[in-house]
Amino acid sequence: GAGVSQSPSNKVTEKGKDVELRCDPISGHTALYWYRQSLGQGLEFLIYFQGNSAPDKSGLPSDRFSAERTGGSVSTLTIQRTQQEDSAVYLCASRLIQISGELFFGEGSRLTVL
Amino acid sequence: AQSVTQPDIHITVSEGASLELRCNYSYGATPYLFWYVQSPGQGLQLLLKYFSGDTLVQGIKGFEAEFKRSQSSFNLRKPSVHWSDAAEYFCAVVFTGGGNKLTFGTGTQLKVEL
């Protein structure tokens, strides 16, 4: 498709389970970001991928969170042993290499941990 | 410390009235500045951006923003608000020299009264 695609759009899971969230960026976009948006909060940076460089993981809140990007395209955000405080909308965004390029966001994956 | 602040959590304006949403940042140099809008059930969309040059920038949907270095501000304005402008607005900043991480403010929720 033409935009950033995220799946699933909604995920309900039980506390302690692992979840995987997927992001398909716009074709040709070398930069990919993950953000978390909690109710009443702004967007919290999680992780940033740029080409073949080492990712910037400085925003990951705990070692239960990890992300990978395979082949410079699709990215998967994994949350292990989910907790209720992980409930949020997880947003993915991509852009072309230059920082002046627009960041295009997907519609997010809403995670609810019961 | 580097930070971006949106002092107003909620703003209500009447349709046709003018609008100004505030954004301030704390940084020793000039960052890259952005405004995004998030409409209900939709992804984030870029309204405008500032990197350098003319401090008054025009964006989509009739919005503009002015960078004021002396005040460390990048306020968003619109002369006449339409009911369809009701949404959440986020100021975002790239602190140059600190990687390409886009840091968001906590957002301002705009309500438009008819």
Chai-1 contact restraints between the chains, C-beta under 6 A:
chainA,res_idxA,chainB,res_idxB,connection_type,confidence,min_distance_angstrom,max_distance_angstrom,comment,restraint_id
A,G42,B,F104,contact,1.0,0.0,6.0,A-B,restraint_1
A,G42,B,G105,contact,1.0,0.0,6.0,A-B,restraint_2
A,G42,B,T106,contact,1.0,0.0,6.0,A-B,restraint_3
A,G42,B,G107,contact,1.0,0.0,6.0,A-B,restraint_4
A,L43,B,F104,contact,1.0,0.0,6.0,A-B,restraint_5
A,F45,B,K101,contact,1.0,0.0,6.0,A-B,restraint_6
A,Y48,B,K101,contact,1.0,0.0,6.0,A-B,restraint_7
A,D56,B,G99,contact,1.0,0.0,6.0,A-B,restraint_8
A,I99,B,N100,contact,1.0,0.0,6.0,A-B,restraint_9
A,S100,B,F51,contact,1.0,0.0,6.0,A-B,restraint_10
A,E102,B,L46,contact,1.0,0.0,6.0,A-B,restraint_11
A,F105,B,G43,contact,1.0,0.0,6.0,A-B,restraint_12
A,F105,B,L44,contact,1.0,0.0,6.0,A-B,restraint_13
A,E107,B,G43,contact,1.0,0.0,6.0,A-B,restraint_14
